[in-house]
Amino acid sequence: MRLLGRLAVATSVSALAGLGLVVAPATTAHAQANTCTGNNVIDQAPYSCTETRDITGITFTINVNIDATGRAVVDYTMSPVQQADVPIAVHSYTDISAGPLQFITGVIPAGQTTAQLVVPRIECGQLDIKAVETTPGDSAGNIAGPVVTWGDVCQVPTTTTVAPTSPTSVSPSSVSPTIPPTGANGLVEAWRWALPLLGLAAVMIVVARRRPAAG
């Protein structure tokens, strides 16, 4: 009878599987849905995530919340409590580790376990969230590094190329000449003015020759 019962159960499971009705075991995909993504994924605000990491024997948990206007709030929780200030930082980059950029720094005060950093308006790219080792580019202090864009500000602007303007040219015909005319026309004008003077000079010569000599 036990054998028949086992065969009946196996047959029922096989039948349900054939119909696609067997419920698969629960996975951790849903539990990890809020885990901060890295720079291989581009997320769109509003965006939130949580991440935990041990750095130099201290456990840090961060909660990131970025609203649709690009304002990012990062809450830190640390364990165990420390007797000295612990540096924390959020580096906001354009794209991945490119400028323009912002460095927002602070500390978890000695004797406390929580702190908050706020970026009023993130750049369109990666957020490096750090603790203890907060130097830009130092991965030892990295807790999370999601890439987040928001609104129309993060759209690629259209570059308008303006052609250089050439200096205004002046047509020679529009400029009045300042040099007296030369060439054949100029000679005609010169003779027109000189002929009366030459005629007057000739008359005076003739009159002078006709005067009688003084006695």
Backbone as CSV, one residue per row, in Angstrom:
resi,resn,N_x,N_y,N_z,CA_x,CA_y,CA_z,C_x,C_y,C_z
1,MET,0.829,-1.215,0.000,0.000,0.000,0.000,0.860,1.259,0.000
2,ARG,1.974,1.269,0.807,2.851,2.429,0.814,3.439,2.685,-0.568
3,LEU,3.808,1.557,-1.243,4.364,1.696,-2.585,3.348,2.306,-3.517
4,LEU,2.071,1.828,-3.409,1.016,2.384,-4.257,0.803,3.859,-3.955
5,GLY,0.898,4.244,-2.661,0.713,5.650,-2.288,1.804,6.521,-2.877
6,ARG,3.051,6.029,-2.806,4.161,6.812,-3.367,4.018,6.967,-4.864
7,LEU,3.584,5.845,-5.527,3.375,5.926,-6.966,2.284,6.912,-7.306
8,ALA,1.246,6.961,-6.492,0.143,7.891,-6.742,0.604,9.331,-6.594
9,VAL,1.418,9.611,-5.566,1.928,10.973,-5.372,2.824,11.377,-6.532
10,ALA,3.712,10.437,-6.940,4.621,10.743,-8.046,3.852,11.006,-9.311
11,THR,2.800,10.178,-9.529,1.989,10.364,-10.727,1.289,11.708,-10.709
12,SER,0.786,12.143,-9.523,0.088,13.424,-9.408,1.030,14.587,-9.680
13,VAL,2.260,14.514,-9.144,3.231,15.585,-9.362,3.607,15.682,-10.829
14,SER,3.795,14.498,-11.457,4.140,14.494,-12.879,3.020,15.106,-13.701
15,ALA,1.797,14.770,-13.341,0.660,15.307,-14.079,0.575,16.817,-13.928
16,LEU,0.795,17.324,-12.700,0.736,18.758,-12.474,1.862,19.473,-13.209
17,ALA,3.028,18.819,-13.236,4.153,19.409,-13.958,3.845,19.512,-15.425
18,GLY,3.203,18.488,-15.949,2.854,18.515,-17.359,1.879,19.630,-17.674
19,LEU,1.053,19.977,-16.679,0.094,21.058,-16.884,0.682,22.426,-16.532
20,GLY,1.923,22.429,-16.027,2.550,23.699,-15.657,2.011,24.255,-14.362
21,LEU,1.511,23.413,-13.459,0.888,23.885,-12.229,1.749,23.695,-11.007
22,VAL,2.943,23.148,-11.172,3.805,22.945,-10.016,4.407,24.284,-9.616
23,VAL,4.336,24.633,-8.347,4.869,25.893,-7.851,6.358,25.730,-7.621
24,ALA,7.163,26.599,-8.249,8.607,26.516,-8.100,9.007,27.000,-6.721
25,PRO,10.152,26.526,-6.220,10.620,26.987,-4.915,10.890,28.483,-4.936
26,ALA,10.664,29.130,-3.801,10.880,30.569,-3.708,12.349,30.889,-3.930
27,THR,12.608,31.973,-4.647,13.979,32.393,-4.899,14.253,33.686,-4.141
28,THR,15.510,34.128,-4.209,15.896,35.349,-3.498,15.850,36.567,-4.405
29,ALA,15.334,36.407,-5.626,15.318,37.523,-6.576,14.529,38.694,-6.018
30,HIS,13.390,38.433,-5.409,12.548,39.512,-4.888,13.230,40.189,-3.707
31,ALA,13.891,39.402,-2.894,14.564,39.965,-1.724,15.704,40.880,-2.131
32,GLN,16.299,40.616,-3.303,17.420,41.411,-3.761,17.003,42.561,-4.676
33,ALA,15.688,42.750,-4.828,15.209,43.767,-5.753,15.647,45.168,-5.336
34,ASN,15.819,45.404,-4.034,16.191,46.728,-3.549,17.689,46.888,-3.349
35,THR,18.464,45.883,-3.726,19.908,45.991,-3.596,20.432,46.995,-4.617
36,CYS,21.382,47.832,-4.199,21.919,48.853,-5.102,22.591,48.199,-6.303
37,THR,22.297,48.717,-7.472,22.920,48.213,-8.697,24.274,48.880,-8.886
38,GLY,25.063,48.331,-9.768,26.374,48.908,-10.068,26.326,49.734,-11.330
39,ASN,27.497,49.962,-11.934,27.535,50.826,-13.111,27.219,50.102,-14.418
40,ASN,26.823,48.833,-14.332,26.390,48.118,-15.540,24.907,48.326,-15.825
41,VAL,24.204,48.979,-14.885,22.770,49.219,-15.035,22.520,50.715,-14.903
42,ILE,21.696,51.267,-15.781,21.311,52.670,-15.679,19.894,52.727,-15.125
43,ASP,19.750,53.283,-13.927,18.452,53.394,-13.267,17.889,54.796,-13.450
44,GLN,16.570,54.883,-13.427,15.883,56.153,-13.602,15.231,56.547,-12.285
45,ALA,15.465,57.782,-11.833,14.809,58.281,-10.615,13.314,58.486,-10.880
46,PRO,12.471,58.321,-9.848,12.813,58.027,-8.448,13.398,56.625,-8.278
47,TYR,14.410,56.548,-7.417,15.164,55.307,-7.238,15.557,55.178,-5.776
48,SER,15.522,53.941,-5.277,15.956,53.679,-3.907,16.616,52.313,-3.848
49,CYS,17.576,52.174,-2.934,18.246,50.898,-2.777,18.905,50.826,-1.406
50,THR,19.298,49.606,-1.039,19.956,49.355,0.238,21.153,48.452,-0.001
51,GLU,22.244,48.729,0.711,23.441,47.913,0.569,24.162,47.826,1.905
52,THR,24.823,46.691,2.133,25.597,46.478,3.361,26.979,45.988,2.992
53,ARG,28.000,46.520,3.694,29.368,46.086,3.438,30.216,46.262,4.686
54,ASP,31.149,45.315,4.883,32.114,45.408,5.970,33.381,46.083,5.458
55,ILE,33.821,47.122,6.177,35.045,47.838,5.832,35.873,47.965,7.103
56,THR,37.070,47.407,7.083,37.995,47.426,8.225,37.323,46.972,9.517
57,GLY,36.492,45.929,9.411,35.859,45.376,10.601,34.617,46.114,11.051
58,ILE,34.176,47.097,10.304,32.956,47.850,10.635,31.904,47.531,9.590
59,THR,30.694,47.253,10.024,29.594,46.956,9.103,28.808,48.232,8.830
60,PHE,28.729,48.578,7.558,27.979,49.767,7.143,26.756,49.332,6.338
61,THR,25.624,49.913,6.646,24.410,49.727,5.855,23.965,51.095,5.383
62,ILE,23.746,51.219,4.084,23.294,52.508,3.546,21.935,52.344,2.869
63,ASN,21.108,53.375,3.007,19.822,53.456,2.324,19.862,54.686,1.422
64,VAL,19.660,54.470,0.139,19.717,55.551,-0.848,18.306,55.843,-1.341
65,ASN,17.934,57.117,-1.343,16.643,57.537,-1.884,16.859,58.761,-2.766
66,ILE,16.514,58.622,-4.047,16.657,59.703,-5.016,15.283,60.001,-5.589
67,ASP,14.841,61.263,-5.454,13.508,61.587,-5.966,13.574,62.032,-7.420
68,ALA,12.410,62.368,-7.977,12.326,62.681,-9.403,13.025,63.981,-9.768
69,THR,13.352,64.827,-8.769,14.047,66.083,-9.043,15.563,65.924,-8.960
70,GLY,16.065,64.708,-8.675,17.496,64.479,-8.588,18.086,64.657,-7.212
71,ARG,17.259,64.889,-6.189,17.758,65.054,-4.818,18.007,63.673,-4.207
72,ALA,19.233,63.469,-3.741,19.619,62.168,-3.189,19.861,62.294,-1.692
73,VAL,19.278,61.374,-0.930,19.481,61.299,0.517,20.070,59.927,0.826
74,VAL,21.244,59.917,1.461,21.919,58.664,1.798,22.021,58.570,3.318
75,ASP,21.352,57.567,3.888,21.388,57.333,5.336,22.369,56.211,5.645
76,TYR,23.276,56.476,6.585,24.289,55.507,7.009,23.916,54.952,8.381
77,THR,24.121,53.632,8.528,24.052,52.990,9.837,25.315,52.150,9.999
78,MET,25.969,52.283,11.161,27.261,51.637,11.379,27.217,50.758,12.627
79,SER,27.949,49.652,12.576,28.057,48.763,13.744,29.432,48.101,13.742
80,PRO,30.134,48.069,14.887,29.741,48.622,16.191,30.069,50.098,16.289
81,VAL,29.692,50.739,17.375,29.990,52.138,17.605,31.506,52.329,17.697
82,GLN,31.977,53.470,17.194,33.412,53.763,17.181,33.727,54.934,18.122
83,GLN,34.957,54.945,18.590,35.377,55.985,19.521,35.977,57.197,18.805
84,ALA,36.020,57.173,17.500,36.510,58.302,16.705,35.561,58.538,15.537
85,ASP,35.596,59.758,15.005,34.767,60.066,13.841,35.142,59.156,12.678
86,VAL,34.124,58.698,11.951,34.347,57.834,10.792,33.967,58.604,9.525
87,PRO,34.906,58.822,8.601,34.602,59.573,7.373,33.602,58.837,6.485
88,ILE,32.712,59.604,5.875,31.771,59.075,4.886,31.705,60.063,3.735
89,ALA,31.292,59.584,2.555,31.255,60.476,1.384,30.333,59.920,0.317
90,VAL,29.778,60.846,-0.468,29.031,60.508,-1.682,29.635,61.327,-2.817
91,HIS,30.130,60.645,-3.843,30.707,61.306,-5.015,29.723,61.151,-6.172
92,SER,29.248,62.268,-6.688,28.289,62.248,-7.793,29.002,62.639,-9.075
93,TYR,28.985,61.718,-10.058,29.696,61.927,-11.316,28.716,62.055,-12.482
94,THR,29.199,62.672,-13.565,28.511,62.587,-14.845,29.017,61.341,-15.557
95,ASP,28.092,60.524,-16.066,28.454,59.240,-16.649,29.138,58.408,-15.563
96,ILE,30.314,57.834,-15.843,31.017,57.029,-14.838,32.366,57.694,-14.574
97,SER,32.507,58.243,-13.395,33.765,58.873,-12.975,34.210,59.991,-13.898
98,ALA,33.266,60.752,-14.435,33.604,61.872,-15.311,33.021,63.156,-14.736
99,GLY,33.556,64.283,-15.160,33.050,65.567,-14.715,31.947,66.063,-15.638
100,PRO,31.116,67.029,-15.178,31.213,67.651,-13.868,30.887,66.681,-12.740
101,LEU,31.342,67.008,-11.533,31.167,66.108,-10.405,30.975,66.895,-9.114
102,GLN,30.500,66.172,-8.094,30.302,66.764,-6.781,30.834,65.808,-5.719
103,PHE,31.517,66.341,-4.711,31.982,65.545,-3.575,31.263,66.053,-2.319
104,ILE,30.409,65.205,-1.766,29.703,65.529,-0.526,30.310,64.657,0.567
105,THR,30.896,65.269,1.581,31.598,64.514,2.615,31.030,64.825,3.996
106,GLY,31.315,63.911,4.933,30.873,64.100,6.309,31.489,63.038,7.189
107,VAL,30.958,62.884,8.399,31.445,61.864,9.324,30.268,61.276,10.096
108,ILE,30.473,60.039,10.563,29.608,59.490,11.610,30.328,59.829,12.917
109,PRO,29.755,60.730,13.717,30.480,61.211,14.896,30.834,60.091,15.875
110,ALA,31.921,60.285,16.581,32.345,59.317,17.602,31.227,59.081,18.605
111,GLY,31.027,57.821,18.943,29.978,57.464,19.893,28.597,57.333,19.288
112,GLN,28.461,57.598,17.974,27.165,57.473,17.310,27.254,56.425,16.206
113,THR,26.107,56.006,15.711,26.089,54.943,14.694,25.361,55.340,13.419
114,THR,24.826,56.553,13.349,24.072,56.955,12.157,24.495,58.340,11.693
115,ALA,24.297,58.568,10.410,24.552,59.887,9.813,23.836,59.942,8.472
116,GLN,23.740,61.149,7.913,23.041,61.333,6.639,23.803,62.320,5.769
117,LEU,23.908,62.003,4.487,24.469,62.912,3.502,23.407,63.206,2.445
118,VAL,23.376,64.464,1.982,22.374,64.880,1.000,23.076,65.530,-0.192
119,VAL,22.708,65.086,-1.381,23.152,65.733,-2.622,21.930,66.459,-3.182
120,PRO,21.905,67.799,-3.158,20.704,68.524,-3.584,20.248,68.183,-4.996
121,ARG,21.214,67.977,-5.896,20.855,67.591,-7.263,22.027,66.818,-7.845
122,ILE,21.828,65.524,-8.025,22.909,64.666,-8.502,23.228,64.967,-9.955
123,GLU,24.447,64.602,-10.352,24.800,64.641,-11.765,24.122,63.458,-12.464
124,CYS,24.237,63.410,-13.780,23.579,62.346,-14.544,24.530,61.166,-14.697
125,GLY,24.697,60.398,-13.627,25.637,59.290,-13.708,25.784,58.558,-12.394
126,GLN,27.005,58.126,-12.112,27.253,57.224,-10.992,27.375,57.960,-9.666
127,LEU,26.848,57.296,-8.622,27.034,57.735,-7.242,27.973,56.753,-6.566
128,ASP,29.144,57.223,-6.159,30.052,56.402,-5.368,29.789,56.719,-3.897
129,ILE,29.289,55.718,-3.172,28.953,55.899,-1.759,30.030,55.197,-0.945
130,LYS,30.736,55.956,-0.089,31.938,55.453,0.556,31.892,55.642,2.067
131,ALA,32.804,54.921,2.717,33.032,55.090,4.152,34.470,54.713,4.457
132,VAL,35.016,55.320,5.501,36.380,55.098,5.983,37.397,55.612,4.956
133,GLU,37.505,54.933,3.810,38.411,55.360,2.737,37.586,56.123,1.705
134,THR,37.655,57.456,1.765,36.759,58.271,0.942,37.468,59.027,-0.176
135,THR,38.727,58.714,-0.440,39.451,59.381,-1.517,38.850,58.989,-2.866
136,PRO,38.609,59.959,-3.761,38.075,59.606,-5.087,38.946,58.578,-5.794
137,GLY,38.298,57.534,-6.315,39.006,56.485,-7.031,39.508,55.362,-6.152
138,ASP,39.440,55.515,-4.814,39.888,54.456,-3.901,38.724,53.498,-3.664
139,SER,38.834,52.289,-4.219,37.734,51.321,-4.124,37.642,50.663,-2.753
140,ALA,38.650,50.849,-1.899,38.639,50.183,-0.594,37.456,50.624,0.257
141,GLY,36.986,51.836,0.056,35.880,52.331,0.868,34.529,52.282,0.189
142,ASN,34.439,51.666,-0.991,33.168,51.630,-1.726,32.121,50.777,-1.020
143,ILE,30.932,51.336,-0.872,29.786,50.573,-0.365,28.821,50.271,-1.502
144,ALA,28.546,51.258,-2.351,27.643,51.067,-3.490,27.992,52.084,-4.562
145,GLY,27.539,51.806,-5.807,27.838,52.711,-6.926,26.797,52.671,-8.011
146,PRO,25.525,52.952,-7.696,24.497,52.922,-8.747,24.646,54.090,-9.722
147,VAL,24.208,53.868,-10.963,24.150,54.922,-11.980,22.692,55.328,-12.127
148,VAL,22.408,56.602,-11.859,21.014,57.060,-11.832,20.879,58.325,-12.671
149,THR,19.885,58.354,-13.557,19.542,59.553,-14.316,18.174,60.033,-13.860
150,TRP,17.861,61.261,-14.199,16.572,61.813,-13.749,16.115,62.921,-14.690
151,GLY,14.804,62.954,-14.927,14.170,64.040,-15.660,14.779,64.329,-17.017
152,ASP,14.380,65.481,-17.567,14.876,65.905,-18.868,16.296,66.445,-18.795
153,VAL,16.744,66.813,-17.587,18.081,67.385,-17.446,19.145,66.398,-17.891
154,CYS,18.887,65.120,-17.709,19.875,64.100,-18.050,19.813,63.666,-19.506
155,GLN,18.959,64.291,-20.287,18.936,63.983,-21.703,20.123,64.659,-22.359
156,VAL,20.656,64.037,-23.411,21.815,64.598,-24.107,21.389,65.849,-24.845
157,PRO,21.998,67.011,-24.535,21.600,68.246,-25.219,22.014,68.242,-26.679
158,THR,21.218,68.911,-27.496,21.541,69.031,-28.918,22.513,70.179,-29.107
159,THR,23.642,69.891,-29.714,24.673,70.912,-29.918,24.381,71.671,-31.205
160,THR,24.256,72.970,-31.086,23.995,73.818,-32.250,25.293,74.491,-32.673
161,THR,25.684,74.245,-33.891,26.909,74.834,-34.415,26.586,76.144,-35.122
162,VAL,27.206,77.209,-34.679,26.980,78.525,-35.266,28.152,78.841,-36.187
163,ALA,27.843,79.093,-37.459,28.899,79.398,-38.428,29.495,80.758,-38.121
164,PRO,30.810,80.871,-38.180,31.434,82.172,-37.908,31.031,83.200,-38.936
165,THR,30.790,84.420,-38.468,30.380,85.482,-39.376,31.610,86.149,-39.960
166,SER,31.561,86.421,-41.264,32.687,87.081,-41.932,32.520,88.580,-41.810
167,PRO,33.625,89.338,-41.782,33.512,90.803,-41.686,32.805,91.383,-42.892
168,THR,32.031,92.446,-42.637,31.276,93.079,-43.714,32.228,93.739,-44.704
169,SER,32.066,93.421,-45.986,32.925,94.001,-47.016,32.270,95.244,-47.590
170,VAL,33.067,96.194,-47.974,32.569,97.440,-48.559,32.885,97.441,-50.043
171,SER,31.855,97.649,-50.839,32.064,97.686,-52.283,32.839,98.937,-52.663
172,PRO,33.881,98.812,-53.514,34.668,99.992,-53.916,33.825,101.064,-54.573
173,SER,32.725,100.676,-55.228,31.910,101.657,-55.934,31.184,102.578,-54.981
174,SER,31.059,102.176,-53.713,30.327,103.007,-52.769,31.222,104.006,-52.063
175,VAL,32.526,103.997,-52.356,33.472,104.892,-51.694,33.827,106.024,-52.636
176,SER,33.634,107.275,-52.189,33.949,108.425,-53.032,35.451,108.567,-53.172
177,PRO,35.951,108.839,-54.383,37.410,108.957,-54.557,37.936,110.214,-53.894
178,THR,39.076,110.102,-53.259,39.691,111.250,-52.602,40.930,111.719,-53.349
179,ILE,41.324,111.043,-54.426,42.497,111.400,-55.217,42.029,112.084,-56.490
180,PRO,42.628,113.215,-56.865,42.208,113.895,-58.113,42.312,112.960,-59.295
181,PRO,41.423,113.133,-60.267,41.440,112.250,-61.426,42.719,112.403,-62.223
182,THR,43.183,111.299,-62.770,44.387,111.301,-63.591,44.060,110.712,-64.945
183,GLY,45.066,110.671,-65.849,44.853,110.104,-67.172,44.412,111.157,-68.160
184,ALA,43.812,110.728,-69.262,43.443,111.634,-70.351,42.443,112.667,-69.896
185,ASN,41.424,112.277,-69.144,40.398,113.210,-68.678,41.016,114.269,-67.776
186,GLY,41.992,113.850,-66.991,42.637,114.828,-66.110,43.410,115.871,-66.890
187,LEU,44.082,115.491,-67.959,44.826,116.440,-68.780,43.899,117.439,-69.457
188,VAL,42.739,116.977,-69.910,41.768,117.873,-70.540,41.338,118.954,-69.573
189,GLU,41.059,118.518,-68.305,40.629,119.499,-67.307,41.752,120.508,-67.043
190,ALA,43.005,120.010,-66.958,44.124,120.925,-66.690,44.284,121.959,-67.817
191,TRP,44.192,121.548,-69.101,44.303,122.475,-70.221,43.129,123.458,-70.252
192,ARG,41.967,123.043,-69.832,40.801,123.926,-69.824,41.024,125.110,-68.896
193,TRP,41.690,124.838,-67.776,41.978,125.935,-66.859,43.203,126.751,-67.308
194,ALA,44.153,126.149,-67.997,45.398,126.859,-68.366,45.255,127.744,-69.606
195,LEU,44.365,127.431,-70.555,44.250,128.171,-71.811,43.949,129.665,-71.611
196,PRO,42.992,130.052,-70.754,42.757,131.511,-70.566,43.996,132.229,-70.070
197,LEU,44.735,131.587,-69.168,45.935,132.218,-68.635,46.992,132.386,-69.721
198,LEU,47.141,131.363,-70.580,48.103,131.473,-71.672,47.705,132.568,-72.668
199,GLY,46.411,132.701,-72.927,45.943,133.754,-73.848,46.246,135.141,-73.313
200,LEU,45.988,135.309,-71.981,46.245,136.606,-71.361,47.731,136.947,-71.417
201,ALA,48.572,135.949,-71.184,50.016,136.170,-71.231,50.461,136.578,-72.639
202,ALA,49.859,135.961,-73.686,50.232,136.297,-75.061,49.865,137.739,-75.379
203,VAL,48.708,138.222,-74.967,48.270,139.608,-75.212,49.232,140.589,-74.566
204,MET,49.620,140.305,-73.323,50.512,141.208,-72.614,51.873,141.293,-73.320
205,ILE,52.333,140.180,-73.893,53.603,140.195,-74.613,53.511,141.071,-75.844
206,VAL,52.414,140.966,-76.581,52.241,141.779,-77.800,52.191,143.264,-77.455
207,VAL,51.458,143.640,-76.410,51.339,145.046,-76.020,52.683,145.607,-75.607
208,ALA,53.412,144.800,-74.898,54.729,145.284,-74.436,55.670,145.558,-75.613
209,ARG,55.586,144.811,-76.671,56.464,144.988,-77.814,56.105,146.250,-78.592
210,ARG,54.838,146.689,-78.555,54.398,147.831,-79.337,54.712,149.167,-78.638
211,ARG,55.108,149.216,-77.409,55.382,150.480,-76.734,56.627,151.117,-77.353
212,PRO,56.571,152.484,-77.647,57.777,153.172,-78.207,58.870,153.271,-77.177
213,ALA,60.042,153.276,-77.638,61.173,153.374,-76.730,61.239,154.754,-76.106
214,ALA,61.616,154.870,-74.898,61.678,156.151,-74.198,62.814,157.007,-74.779
215,GLY,62.530,158.415,-75.003,63.522,159.285,-75.590,64.474,159.871,-74.571
